[in-house]
């Protein structure tokens, strides 16, 4: 089953901030980790990812810096700020509340196999 993009799209900021809670990272690496965690079923479009980075940086939730130059090119790394950590915890709480509410709204008591 492929997860509907619309369900994930509304949580782009939360997903990016969650990735940065672990360590500083760059766009390709974050997207690769998303693909790995979803067994290849989802990854952000490049435009979506970099638009989110810009929005998060303007809001003060992340900062960016140029990493050491590797063989092919310099990478722009992103780091979560203290304000970003607070925002992540708020978004995570919002997600958990929404998930619980949706589960209540769609649970019919019928099991998946129709019984």
PDB file as gemmi writes it, atoms N, CA and C in Angstrom:
CRYST1    1.000    1.000    1.000  90.00  90.00  90.00 P 1                      
ATOM      1  N   UNK A   1       0.842  -1.181   0.000  1.00  0.00           N  
ATOM      2  CA  UNK A   1       0.000   0.000   0.000  1.00  0.00           C  
ATOM      3  C   UNK A   1       0.887   1.244   0.000  1.00  0.00           C  
ATOM      4  N   UNK A   2       0.625   2.143  -0.904  1.00  0.00           N  
ATOM      5  CA  UNK A   2       1.358   3.396  -0.944  1.00  0.00           C  
ATOM      6  C   UNK A   2       0.571   4.425  -0.143  1.00  0.00           C  
ATOM      7  N   UNK A   3       1.267   5.099   0.749  1.00  0.00           N  
ATOM      8  CA  UNK A   3       0.634   6.089   1.613  1.00  0.00           C  
ATOM      9  C   UNK A   3       0.255   7.304   0.789  1.00  0.00           C  
ATOM     10  N   UNK A   4      -0.950   7.794   0.977  1.00  0.00           N  
ATOM     11  CA  UNK A   4      -1.411   8.965   0.242  1.00  0.00           C  
ATOM     12  C   UNK A   4      -0.516  10.157   0.541  1.00  0.00           C  
ATOM     13  N   UNK A   5      -0.043  10.787  -0.531  1.00  0.00           N  
ATOM     14  CA  UNK A   5       0.850  11.937  -0.382  1.00  0.00           C  
ATOM     15  C   UNK A   5       0.208  13.047   0.427  1.00  0.00           C  
ATOM     16  N   UNK A   6      -1.093  13.228   0.290  1.00  0.00           N  
ATOM     17  CA  UNK A   6      -1.773  14.301   1.017  1.00  0.00           C  
ATOM     18  C   UNK A   6      -1.658  14.128   2.527  1.00  0.00           C  
ATOM     19  N   UNK A   7      -1.689  12.895   2.994  1.00  0.00           N  
ATOM     20  CA  UNK A   7      -1.562  12.650   4.431  1.00  0.00           C  
ATOM     21  C   UNK A   7      -0.190  13.055   4.938  1.00  0.00           C  
ATOM     22  N   UNK A   8       0.821  12.801   4.140  1.00  0.00           N  
ATOM     23  CA  UNK A   8       2.180  13.132   4.549  1.00  0.00           C  
ATOM     24  C   UNK A   8       2.478  14.601   4.329  1.00  0.00           C  
ATOM     25  N   UNK A   9       1.988  15.158   3.229  1.00  0.00           N  
ATOM     26  CA  UNK A   9       2.299  16.542   2.876  1.00  0.00           C  
ATOM     27  C   UNK A   9       1.972  17.515   4.002  1.00  0.00           C  
ATOM     28  N   UNK A  10       0.904  17.290   4.720  1.00  0.00           N  
ATOM     29  CA  UNK A  10       0.535  18.161   5.826  1.00  0.00           C  
ATOM     30  C   UNK A  10       1.460  18.048   7.021  1.00  0.00           C  
ATOM     31  N   UNK A  11       2.385  17.099   6.963  1.00  0.00           N  
ATOM     32  CA  UNK A  11       3.307  16.870   8.073  1.00  0.00           C  
ATOM     33  C   UNK A  11       4.769  17.025   7.662  1.00  0.00           C  
ATOM     34  N   UNK A  12       4.984  17.717   6.553  1.00  0.00           N  
ATOM     35  CA  UNK A  12       6.337  17.908   6.036  1.00  0.00           C  
ATOM     36  C   UNK A  12       7.263  18.513   7.083  1.00  0.00           C  
ATOM     37  N   UNK A  13       6.829  19.591   7.714  1.00  0.00           N  
ATOM     38  CA  UNK A  13       7.675  20.258   8.702  1.00  0.00           C  
ATOM     39  C   UNK A  13       8.013  19.323   9.862  1.00  0.00           C  
ATOM     40  N   UNK A  14       7.035  18.587  10.328  1.00  0.00           N  
ATOM     41  CA  UNK A  14       7.255  17.658  11.441  1.00  0.00           C  
ATOM     42  C   UNK A  14       8.276  16.595  11.063  1.00  0.00           C  
ATOM     43  N   UNK A  15       8.166  16.075   9.855  1.00  0.00           N  
ATOM     44  CA  UNK A  15       9.080  15.025   9.391  1.00  0.00           C  
ATOM     45  C   UNK A  15      10.507  15.563   9.289  1.00  0.00           C  
ATOM     46  N   UNK A  16      10.655  16.751   8.729  1.00  0.00           N  
ATOM     47  CA  UNK A  16      11.991  17.344   8.591  1.00  0.00           C  
ATOM     48  C   UNK A  16      12.584  17.650   9.962  1.00  0.00           C  
ATOM     49  N   UNK A  17      11.785  18.264  10.827  1.00  0.00           N  
ATOM     50  CA  UNK A  17      12.287  18.580  12.165  1.00  0.00           C  
ATOM     51  C   UNK A  17      12.659  17.306  12.929  1.00  0.00           C  
ATOM     52  N   UNK A  18      11.875  16.248  12.766  1.00  0.00           N  
ATOM     53  CA  UNK A  18      12.190  14.971  13.417  1.00  0.00           C  
ATOM     54  C   UNK A  18      13.539  14.450  12.937  1.00  0.00           C  
ATOM     55  N   UNK A  19      13.790  14.560  11.649  1.00  0.00           N  
ATOM     56  CA  UNK A  19      15.078  14.113  11.100  1.00  0.00           C  
ATOM     57  C   UNK A  19      16.229  14.900  11.700  1.00  0.00           C  
ATOM     58  N   UNK A  20      16.018  16.195  11.873  1.00  0.00           N  
ATOM     59  CA  UNK A  20      17.083  17.051  12.390  1.00  0.00           C  
ATOM     60  C   UNK A  20      17.242  16.942  13.907  1.00  0.00           C  
ATOM     61  N   UNK A  21      16.264  16.350  14.586  1.00  0.00           N  
ATOM     62  CA  UNK A  21      16.405  16.119  16.028  1.00  0.00           C  
ATOM     63  C   UNK A  21      17.554  15.140  16.280  1.00  0.00           C  
ATOM     64  N   UNK A  22      17.811  14.271  15.340  1.00  0.00           N  
ATOM     65  CA  UNK A  22      18.868  13.262  15.484  1.00  0.00           C  
ATOM     66  C   UNK A  22      20.251  13.844  15.240  1.00  0.00           C  
ATOM     67  N   UNK A  23      20.374  14.627  14.150  1.00  0.00           N  
ATOM     68  CA  UNK A  23      21.676  15.184  13.789  1.00  0.00           C  
ATOM     69  C   UNK A  23      21.492  16.182  12.653  1.00  0.00           C  
ATOM     70  N   UNK A  24      22.482  17.035  12.474  1.00  0.00           N  
ATOM     71  CA  UNK A  24      22.490  17.932  11.327  1.00  0.00           C  
ATOM     72  C   UNK A  24      22.537  17.080  10.063  1.00  0.00           C  
ATOM     73  N   UNK A  25      21.919  17.576   9.012  1.00  0.00           N  
ATOM     74  CA  UNK A  25      21.870  16.793   7.790  1.00  0.00           C  
ATOM     75  C   UNK A  25      21.648  17.701   6.599  1.00  0.00           C  
ATOM     76  N   UNK A  26      21.740  17.136   5.421  1.00  0.00           N  
ATOM     77  CA  UNK A  26      21.502  17.871   4.181  1.00  0.00           C  
ATOM     78  C   UNK A  26      20.322  17.225   3.453  1.00  0.00           C  
ATOM     79  N   UNK A  27      19.774  17.957   2.487  1.00  0.00           N  
ATOM     80  CA  UNK A  27      18.527  17.551   1.852  1.00  0.00           C  
ATOM     81  C   UNK A  27      18.498  16.143   1.311  1.00  0.00           C  
ATOM     82  N   UNK A  28      19.492  15.772   0.527  1.00  0.00           N  
ATOM     83  CA  UNK A  28      19.500  14.441  -0.072  1.00  0.00           C  
ATOM     84  C   UNK A  28      19.507  13.355   1.004  1.00  0.00           C  
ATOM     85  N   UNK A  29      20.304  13.570   2.042  1.00  0.00           N  
ATOM     86  CA  UNK A  29      20.396  12.571   3.111  1.00  0.00           C  
ATOM     87  C   UNK A  29      19.059  12.430   3.847  1.00  0.00           C  
ATOM     88  N   UNK A  30      18.399  13.549   4.119  1.00  0.00           N  
ATOM     89  CA  UNK A  30      17.094  13.505   4.778  1.00  0.00           C  
ATOM     90  C   UNK A  30      16.107  12.743   3.913  1.00  0.00           C  
ATOM     91  N   UNK A  31      16.080  13.049   2.626  1.00  0.00           N  
ATOM     92  CA  UNK A  31      15.141  12.376   1.728  1.00  0.00           C  
ATOM     93  C   UNK A  31      15.458  10.888   1.609  1.00  0.00           C  
ATOM     94  N   UNK A  32      16.731  10.541   1.572  1.00  0.00           N  
ATOM     95  CA  UNK A  32      17.138   9.139   1.502  1.00  0.00           C  
ATOM     96  C   UNK A  32      16.677   8.389   2.752  1.00  0.00           C  
ATOM     97  N   UNK A  33      16.809   9.029   3.927  1.00  0.00           N  
ATOM     98  CA  UNK A  33      16.351   8.401   5.170  1.00  0.00           C  
ATOM     99  C   UNK A  33      14.839   8.205   5.174  1.00  0.00           C  
ATOM    100  N   UNK A  34      14.106   9.171   4.624  1.00  0.00           N  
ATOM    101  CA  UNK A  34      12.646   9.048   4.525  1.00  0.00           C  
ATOM    102  C   UNK A  34      12.295   7.863   3.634  1.00  0.00           C  
ATOM    103  N   UNK A  35      12.963   7.762   2.505  1.00  0.00           N  
ATOM    104  CA  UNK A  35      12.723   6.649   1.592  1.00  0.00           C  
ATOM    105  C   UNK A  35      13.040   5.316   2.262  1.00  0.00           C  
ATOM    106  N   UNK A  36      14.142   5.270   2.986  1.00  0.00           N  
ATOM    107  CA  UNK A  36      14.539   4.037   3.681  1.00  0.00           C  
ATOM    108  C   UNK A  36      13.516   3.655   4.749  1.00  0.00           C  
ATOM    109  N   UNK A  37      13.106   4.634   5.567  1.00  0.00           N  
ATOM    110  CA  UNK A  37      12.153   4.358   6.645  1.00  0.00           C  
ATOM    111  C   UNK A  37      10.790   3.911   6.115  1.00  0.00           C  
ATOM    112  N   UNK A  38      10.434   4.334   4.892  1.00  0.00           N  
ATOM    113  CA  UNK A  38       9.136   3.956   4.314  1.00  0.00           C  
ATOM    114  C   UNK A  38       9.274   2.823   3.304  1.00  0.00           C  
ATOM    115  N   UNK A  39      10.382   2.125   3.346  1.00  0.00           N  
ATOM    116  CA  UNK A  39      10.655   1.024   2.422  1.00  0.00           C  
ATOM    117  C   UNK A  39      10.462   1.453   0.965  1.00  0.00           C  
ATOM    118  N   UNK A  40      10.905   2.673   0.664  1.00  0.00           N  
ATOM    119  CA  UNK A  40      10.852   3.176  -0.701  1.00  0.00           C  
ATOM    120  C   UNK A  40       9.485   3.634  -1.176  1.00  0.00           C  
ATOM    121  N   UNK A  41       8.523   3.698  -0.262  1.00  0.00           N  
ATOM    122  CA  UNK A  41       7.162   4.067  -0.657  1.00  0.00           C  
ATOM    123  C   UNK A  41       6.931   5.570  -0.686  1.00  0.00           C  
ATOM    124  N   UNK A  42       7.848   6.339  -0.089  1.00  0.00           N  
ATOM    125  CA  UNK A  42       7.656   7.787  -0.087  1.00  0.00           C  
ATOM    126  C   UNK A  42       8.986   8.509  -0.002  1.00  0.00           C  
ATOM    127  N   UNK A  43       9.041   9.611  -0.702  1.00  0.00           N  
ATOM    128  CA  UNK A  43      10.118  10.579  -0.526  1.00  0.00           C  
ATOM    129  C   UNK A  43       9.582  11.920  -1.006  1.00  0.00           C  
ATOM    130  N   UNK A  44      10.153  12.990  -0.489  1.00  0.00           N  
ATOM    131  CA  UNK A  44       9.699  14.318  -0.877  1.00  0.00           C  
ATOM    132  C   UNK A  44      10.196  14.660  -2.265  1.00  0.00           C  
ATOM    133  N   UNK A  45       9.403  15.426  -2.987  1.00  0.00           N  
ATOM    134  CA  UNK A  45       9.894  16.017  -4.220  1.00  0.00           C  
ATOM    135  C   UNK A  45      10.910  17.065  -3.805  1.00  0.00           C  
ATOM    136  N   UNK A  46      11.919  17.253  -4.636  1.00  0.00           N  
ATOM    137  CA  UNK A  46      12.999  18.182  -4.298  1.00  0.00           C  
ATOM    138  C   UNK A  46      12.462  19.584  -4.007  1.00  0.00           C  
ATOM    139  N   UNK A  47      11.518  20.054  -4.822  1.00  0.00           N  
ATOM    140  CA  UNK A  47      10.966  21.400  -4.622  1.00  0.00           C  
ATOM    141  C   UNK A  47      10.247  21.504  -3.284  1.00  0.00           C  
ATOM    142  N   UNK A  48       9.527  20.467  -2.892  1.00  0.00           N  
ATOM    143  CA  UNK A  48       8.819  20.455  -1.614  1.00  0.00           C  
ATOM    144  C   UNK A  48       9.813  20.539  -0.464  1.00  0.00           C  
ATOM    145  N   UNK A  49      10.858  19.752  -0.550  1.00  0.00           N  
ATOM    146  CA  UNK A  49      11.855  19.701   0.511  1.00  0.00           C  
ATOM    147  C   UNK A  49      12.544  21.056   0.694  1.00  0.00           C  
ATOM    148  N   UNK A  50      13.002  21.643  -0.398  1.00  0.00           N  
ATOM    149  CA  UNK A  50      13.754  22.894  -0.270  1.00  0.00           C  
ATOM    150  C   UNK A  50      12.859  24.089   0.039  1.00  0.00           C  
ATOM    151  N   UNK A  51      11.601  24.042  -0.373  1.00  0.00           N  
ATOM    152  CA  UNK A  51      10.644  25.079   0.034  1.00  0.00           C  
ATOM    153  C   UNK A  51      10.416  24.995   1.542  1.00  0.00           C  
ATOM    154  N   UNK A  52      10.321  23.773   2.060  1.00  0.00           N  
ATOM    155  CA  UNK A  52      10.138  23.577   3.507  1.00  0.00           C  
ATOM    156  C   UNK A  52      11.365  24.057   4.269  1.00  0.00           C  
ATOM    157  N   UNK A  53      12.563  23.759   3.766  1.00  0.00           N  
ATOM    158  CA  UNK A  53      13.781  24.245   4.422  1.00  0.00           C  
ATOM    159  C   UNK A  53      13.759  25.766   4.526  1.00  0.00           C  
ATOM    160  N   UNK A  54      13.401  26.412   3.447  1.00  0.00           N  
ATOM    161  CA  UNK A  54      13.371  27.881   3.429  1.00  0.00           C  
ATOM    162  C   UNK A  54      12.361  28.406   4.449  1.00  0.00           C  
ATOM    163  N   UNK A  55      11.164  27.806   4.452  1.00  0.00           N  
ATOM    164  CA  UNK A  55      10.105  28.223   5.380  1.00  0.00           C  
ATOM    165  C   UNK A  55      10.530  28.012   6.836  1.00  0.00           C  
ATOM    166  N   UNK A  56      11.124  26.870   7.133  1.00  0.00           N  
ATOM    167  CA  UNK A  56      11.567  26.554   8.494  1.00  0.00           C  
ATOM    168  C   UNK A  56      12.705  27.469   8.935  1.00  0.00           C  
ATOM    169  N   UNK A  57      13.590  27.802   7.996  1.00  0.00           N  
ATOM    170  CA  UNK A  57      14.697  28.693   8.350  1.00  0.00           C  
ATOM    171  C   UNK A  57      14.191  30.110   8.600  1.00  0.00           C  
ATOM    172  N   UNK A  58      13.276  30.582   7.764  1.00  0.00           N  
ATOM    173  CA  UNK A  58      12.714  31.922   7.959  1.00  0.00           C  
ATOM    174  C   UNK A  58      11.960  32.032   9.281  1.00  0.00           C  
ATOM    175  N   UNK A  59      11.369  30.923   9.728  1.00  0.00           N  
ATOM    176  CA  UNK A  59      10.631  30.914  10.996  1.00  0.00           C  
ATOM    177  C   UNK A  59      11.565  30.782  12.199  1.00  0.00           C  
ATOM    178  N   UNK A  60      12.837  30.527  11.952  1.00  0.00           N  
ATOM    179  CA  UNK A  60      13.789  30.389  13.044  1.00  0.00           C  
ATOM    180  C   UNK A  60      13.840  28.994  13.648  1.00  0.00           C  
ATOM    181  N   UNK A  61      13.263  28.002  12.958  1.00  0.00           N  
ATOM    182  CA  UNK A  61      13.234  26.638  13.479  1.00  0.00           C  
ATOM    183  C   UNK A  61      14.488  25.844  13.105  1.00  0.00           C  
ATOM    184  N   UNK A  62      15.147  26.256  12.022  1.00  0.00           N  
ATOM    185  CA  UNK A  62      16.389  25.615  11.610  1.00  0.00           C  
ATOM    186  C   UNK A  62      17.373  26.694  11.149  1.00  0.00           C  
ATOM    187  N   UNK A  63      18.624  26.329  11.102  1.00  0.00           N  
ATOM    188  CA  UNK A  63      19.652  27.177  10.507  1.00  0.00           C  
ATOM    189  C   UNK A  63      20.381  26.323   9.477  1.00  0.00           C  
ATOM    190  N   UNK A  64      21.119  26.966   8.604  1.00  0.00           N  
ATOM    191  CA  UNK A  64      21.859  26.216   7.594  1.00  0.00           C  
ATOM    192  C   UNK A  64      23.295  26.714   7.527  1.00  0.00           C  
ATOM    193  N   UNK A  65      24.152  25.855   7.056  1.00  0.00           N  
ATOM    194  CA  UNK A  65      25.564  26.199   6.884  1.00  0.00           C  
ATOM    195  C   UNK A  65      26.143  25.300   5.800  1.00  0.00           C  
ATOM    196  N   UNK A  66      27.223  25.767   5.201  1.00  0.00           N  
ATOM    197  CA  UNK A  66      27.893  24.977   4.177  1.00  0.00           C  
ATOM    198  C   UNK A  66      28.870  24.022   4.841  1.00  0.00           C  
ATOM    199  N   UNK A  67      28.774  22.761   4.471  1.00  0.00           N  
ATOM    200  CA  UNK A  67      29.682  21.755   5.008  1.00  0.00           C  
ATOM    201  C   UNK A  67      30.995  21.748   4.244  1.00  0.00           C  
ATOM    202  N   UNK A  68      31.875  20.892   4.671  1.00  0.00           N  
ATOM    203  CA  UNK A  68      33.154  20.724   3.989  1.00  0.00           C  
ATOM    204  C   UNK A  68      32.893  20.272   2.551  1.00  0.00           C  
ATOM    205  N   UNK A  69      33.739  20.703   1.655  1.00  0.00           N  
ATOM    206  CA  UNK A  69      33.572  20.314   0.260  1.00  0.00           C  
ATOM    207  C   UNK A  69      33.993  18.862   0.107  1.00  0.00           C  
ATOM    208  N   UNK A  70      33.106  18.079  -0.523  1.00  0.00           N  
ATOM    209  CA  UNK A  70      33.470  16.687  -0.788  1.00  0.00           C  
ATOM    210  C   UNK A  70      33.957  16.583  -2.234  1.00  0.00           C  
ATOM    211  N   UNK A  71      34.067  15.408  -2.748  1.00  0.00           N  
ATOM    212  CA  UNK A  71      34.603  15.198  -4.092  1.00  0.00           C  
ATOM    213  C   UNK A  71      33.749  15.880  -5.157  1.00  0.00           C  
ATOM    214  N   UNK A  72      32.428  15.852  -5.005  1.00  0.00           N  
ATOM    215  CA  UNK A  72      31.554  16.367  -6.065  1.00  0.00           C  
ATOM    216  C   UNK A  72      31.071  17.789  -5.836  1.00  0.00           C  
ATOM    217  N   UNK A  73      30.698  18.146  -4.635  1.00  0.00           N  
ATOM    218  CA  UNK A  73      30.164  19.491  -4.389  1.00  0.00           C  
ATOM    219  C   UNK A  73      30.057  19.766  -2.894  1.00  0.00           C  
ATOM    220  N   UNK A  74      29.926  21.057  -2.567  1.00  0.00           N  
ATOM    221  CA  UNK A  74      29.655  21.428  -1.179  1.00  0.00           C  
ATOM    222  C   UNK A  74      28.200  21.132  -0.865  1.00  0.00           C  
ATOM    223  N   UNK A  75      27.941  20.762   0.370  1.00  0.00           N  
ATOM    224  CA  UNK A  75      26.570  20.471   0.796  1.00  0.00           C  
ATOM    225  C   UNK A  75      26.118  21.513   1.798  1.00  0.00           C  
ATOM    226  N   UNK A  76      24.846  21.873   1.669  1.00  0.00           N  
ATOM    227  CA  UNK A  76      24.248  22.790   2.631  1.00  0.00           C  
ATOM    228  C   UNK A  76      23.597  21.933   3.720  1.00  0.00           C  
ATOM    229  N   UNK A  77      24.088  22.064   4.925  1.00  0.00           N  
ATOM    230  CA  UNK A  77      23.571  21.305   6.063  1.00  0.00           C  
ATOM    231  C   UNK A  77      22.542  22.136   6.816  1.00  0.00           C  
ATOM    232  N   UNK A  78      21.616  21.437   7.432  1.00  0.00           N  
ATOM    233  CA  UNK A  78      20.578  22.080   8.232  1.00  0.00           C  
ATOM    234  C   UNK A  78      20.682  21.570   9.658  1.00  0.00           C  
ATOM    235  N   UNK A  79      20.432  22.484  10.585  1.00  0.00           N  
ATOM    236  CA  UNK A  79      20.523  22.187  12.011  1.00  0.00           C  
ATOM    237  C   UNK A  79      19.271  22.735  12.699  1.00  0.00           C  
ATOM    238  N   UNK A  80      18.714  21.969  13.612  1.00  0.00           N  
ATOM    239  CA  UNK A  80      17.518  22.419  14.322  1.00  0.00           C  
ATOM    240  C   UNK A  80      17.928  23.365  15.457  1.00  0.00           C  
ATOM    241  N   UNK A  81      17.167  24.416  15.658  1.00  0.00           N  
ATOM    242  CA  UNK A  81      17.412  25.370  16.741  1.00  0.00           C  
ATOM    243  C   UNK A  81      16.604  24.953  17.971  1.00  0.00           C  
ATOM    244  N   UNK A  82      16.852  25.608  19.087  1.00  0.00           N  
ATOM    245  CA  UNK A  82      16.053  25.335  20.290  1.00  0.00           C  
ATOM    246  C   UNK A  82      14.578  25.615  20.005  1.00  0.00           C  
ATOM    247  N   UNK A  83      14.323  26.712  19.306  1.00  0.00           N  
ATOM    248  CA  UNK A  83      12.938  27.050  18.933  1.00  0.00           C  
ATOM    249  C   UNK A  83      12.345  25.957  18.034  1.00  0.00           C  
ATOM    250  N   UNK A  84      13.174  25.397  17.164  1.00  0.00           N  
ATOM    251  CA  UNK A  84      12.734  24.307  16.295  1.00  0.00           C  
ATOM    252  C   UNK A  84      12.403  23.048  17.077  1.00  0.00           C  
ATOM    253  N   UNK A  85      13.189  22.773  18.113  1.00  0.00           N  
ATOM    254  CA  UNK A  85      12.911  21.612  18.968  1.00  0.00           C  
ATOM    255  C   UNK A  85      11.567  21.780  19.677  1.00  0.00           C  
ATOM    256  N   UNK A  86      11.311  22.983  20.132  1.00  0.00           N  
ATOM    257  CA  UNK A  86      10.018  23.259  20.779  1.00  0.00           C  
ATOM    258  C   UNK A  86       8.878  23.111  19.777  1.00  0.00           C  
ATOM    259  N   UNK A  87       9.088  23.597  18.566  1.00  0.00           N  
ATOM    260  CA  UNK A  87       8.064  23.478  17.516  1.00  0.00           C  
ATOM    261  C   UNK A  87       7.836  22.014  17.165  1.00  0.00           C  
ATOM    262  N   UNK A  88       8.908  21.234  17.079  1.00  0.00           N  
ATOM    263  CA  UNK A  88       8.773  19.808  16.792  1.00  0.00           C  
ATOM    264  C   UNK A  88       7.905  19.123  17.841  1.00  0.00           C  
ATOM    265  N   UNK A  89       8.162  19.391  19.119  1.00  0.00           N  
ATOM    266  CA  UNK A  89       7.374  18.766  20.185  1.00  0.00           C  
ATOM    267  C   UNK A  89       5.905  19.178  20.103  1.00  0.00           C  
ATOM    268  N   UNK A  90       5.655  20.435  19.760  1.00  0.00           N  
ATOM    269  CA  UNK A  90       4.278  20.911  19.584  1.00  0.00           C  
ATOM    270  C   UNK A  90       3.614  20.194  18.399  1.00  0.00           C  
ATOM    271  N   UNK A  91       4.319  20.122  17.266  1.00  0.00           N  
ATOM    272  CA  UNK A  91       3.772  19.450  16.077  1.00  0.00           C  
ATOM    273  C   UNK A  91       3.547  17.970  16.323  1.00  0.00           C  
ATOM    274  N   UNK A  92       4.457  17.342  17.057  1.00  0.00           N  
ATOM    275  CA  UNK A  92       4.303  15.925  17.388  1.00  0.00           C  
ATOM    276  C   UNK A  92       3.059  15.712  18.242  1.00  0.00           C  
ATOM    277  N   UNK A  93       2.849  16.574  19.219  1.00  0.00           N  
ATOM    278  CA  UNK A  93       1.660  16.489  20.056  1.00  0.00           C  
ATOM    279  C   UNK A  93       0.392  16.708  19.223  1.00  0.00           C  
ATOM    280  N   UNK A  94       0.431  17.697  18.320  1.00  0.00           N  
ATOM    281  CA  UNK A  94      -0.708  17.946  17.427  1.00  0.00           C  
ATOM    282  C   UNK A  94      -1.013  16.707  16.587  1.00  0.00           C  
ATOM    283  N   UNK A  95       0.057  16.058  16.067  1.00  0.00           N  
ATOM    284  CA  UNK A  95      -0.115  14.856  15.249  1.00  0.00           C  
ATOM    285  C   UNK A  95      -0.756  13.731  16.063  1.00  0.00           C  
ATOM    286  N   UNK A  96      -0.279  13.524  17.262  1.00  0.00           N  
ATOM    287  CA  UNK A  96      -0.839  12.457  18.099  1.00  0.00           C  
ATOM    288  C   UNK A  96      -2.307  12.712  18.404  1.00  0.00           C  
ATOM    289  N   UNK A  97      -2.666  13.952  18.697  1.00  0.00           N  
ATOM    290  CA  UNK A  97      -4.067  14.287  18.954  1.00  0.00           C  
ATOM    291  C   UNK A  97      -4.929  14.072  17.713  1.00  0.00           C  
ATOM    292  N   UNK A  98      -4.428  14.505  16.561  1.00  0.00           N  
ATOM    293  CA  UNK A  98      -5.178  14.328  15.312  1.00  0.00           C  
ATOM    294  C   UNK A  98      -5.326  12.846  14.969  1.00  0.00           C  
ATOM    295  N   UNK A  99      -4.264  12.076  15.159  1.00  0.00           N  
ATOM    296  CA  UNK A  99      -4.296  10.632  14.888  1.00  0.00           C  
ATOM    297  C   UNK A  99      -5.354   9.954  15.756  1.00  0.00           C  
ATOM    298  N   UNK A 100      -5.373  10.287  17.040  1.00  0.00           N  
ATOM    299  CA  UNK A 100      -6.372   9.699  17.944  1.00  0.00           C  
ATOM    300  C   UNK A 100      -7.785  10.081  17.531  1.00  0.00           C  
ATOM    301  N   UNK A 101      -7.976  11.338  17.147  1.00  0.00           N  
ATOM    302  CA  UNK A 101      -9.298  11.798  16.747  1.00  0.00           C  
ATOM    303  C   UNK A 101      -9.757  11.099  15.459  1.00  0.00           C  
ATOM    304  N   UNK A 102      -8.859  10.990  14.494  1.00  0.00           N  
ATOM    305  CA  UNK A 102      -9.213  10.333  13.232  1.00  0.00           C  
ATOM    306  C   UNK A 102      -9.536   8.867  13.468  1.00  0.00           C  
ATOM    307  N   UNK A 103      -8.751   8.206  14.311  1.00  0.00           N  
ATOM    308  CA  UNK A 103      -9.039   6.807  14.618  1.00  0.00           C  
ATOM    309  C   UNK A 103     -10.442   6.647  15.198  1.00  0.00           C  
ATOM    310  N   UNK A 104     -10.830   7.543  16.074  1.00  0.00           N  
ATOM    311  CA  UNK A 104     -12.177   7.492  16.654  1.00  0.00           C  
ATOM    312  C   UNK A 104     -13.247   7.746  15.597  1.00  0.00           C  
ATOM    313  N   UNK A 105     -12.965   8.650  14.680  1.00  0.00           N  
ATOM    314  CA  UNK A 105     -13.956   9.014  13.670  1.00  0.00           C  
ATOM    315  C   UNK A 105     -14.161   7.944  12.610  1.00  0.00           C  
ATOM    316  N   UNK A 106     -13.126   7.171  12.323  1.00  0.00           N  
ATOM    317  CA  UNK A 106     -13.266   6.190  11.238  1.00  0.00           C  
ATOM    318  C   UNK A 106     -13.439   4.751  11.713  1.00  0.00           C  
ATOM    319  N   UNK A 107     -13.317   4.502  13.004  1.00  0.00           N  
ATOM    320  CA  UNK A 107     -13.470   3.154  13.529  1.00  0.00           C  
ATOM    321  C   UNK A 107     -14.944   2.779  13.556  1.00  0.00           C  
ATOM    322  N   UNK A 108     -15.284   1.803  12.738  1.00  0.00           N  
ATOM    323  CA  UNK A 108     -16.692   1.345  12.672  1.00  0.00           C  
ATOM    324  C   UNK A 108     -16.918   0.122  13.534  1.00  0.00           C  
ATOM    325  N   UNK A 109     -15.857  -0.434  14.067  1.00  0.00           N  
ATOM    326  CA  UNK A 109     -15.986  -1.662  14.844  1.00  0.00           C  
ATOM    327  C   UNK A 109     -15.943  -2.895  13.970  1.00  0.00           C  
ATOM    328  N   UNK A 110     -15.911  -2.711  12.651  1.00  0.00           N  
ATOM    329  CA  UNK A 110     -15.810  -3.830  11.722  1.00  0.00           C  
ATOM    330  C   UNK A 110     -14.352  -4.139  11.513  1.00  0.00           C  
ATOM    331  N   UNK A 111     -14.006  -5.409  11.638  1.00  0.00           N  
ATOM    332  CA  UNK A 111     -12.610  -5.799  11.447  1.00  0.00           C  
ATOM    333  C   UNK A 111     -12.256  -5.717   9.963  1.00  0.00           C  
ATOM    334  N   UNK A 112     -10.973  -5.645   9.662  1.00  0.00           N  
ATOM    335  CA  UNK A 112     -10.512  -5.493   8.287  1.00  0.00           C  
ATOM    336  C   UNK A 112     -10.964  -6.601   7.372  1.00  0.00           C  
ATOM    337  N   UNK A 113     -11.165  -7.793   7.871  1.00  0.00           N  
ATOM    338  CA  UNK A 113     -11.575  -8.888   7.002  1.00  0.00           C  
ATOM    339  C   UNK A 113     -13.098  -8.937   6.812  1.00  0.00           C  
ATOM    340  N   UNK A 114     -13.785  -7.872   7.256  1.00  0.00           N  
ATOM    341  CA  UNK A 114     -15.214  -7.760   7.013  1.00  0.00           C  
ATOM    342  C   UNK A 114     -16.104  -8.363   8.069  1.00  0.00           C  
ATOM    343  N   UNK A 115     -15.554  -8.855   9.137  1.00  0.00           N  
ATOM    344  CA  UNK A 115     -16.363  -9.497  10.168  1.00  0.00           C  
ATOM    345  C   UNK A 115     -16.637  -8.554  11.313  1.00  0.00           C  
TER     346      UNK A 115                                                      
END                                                                             
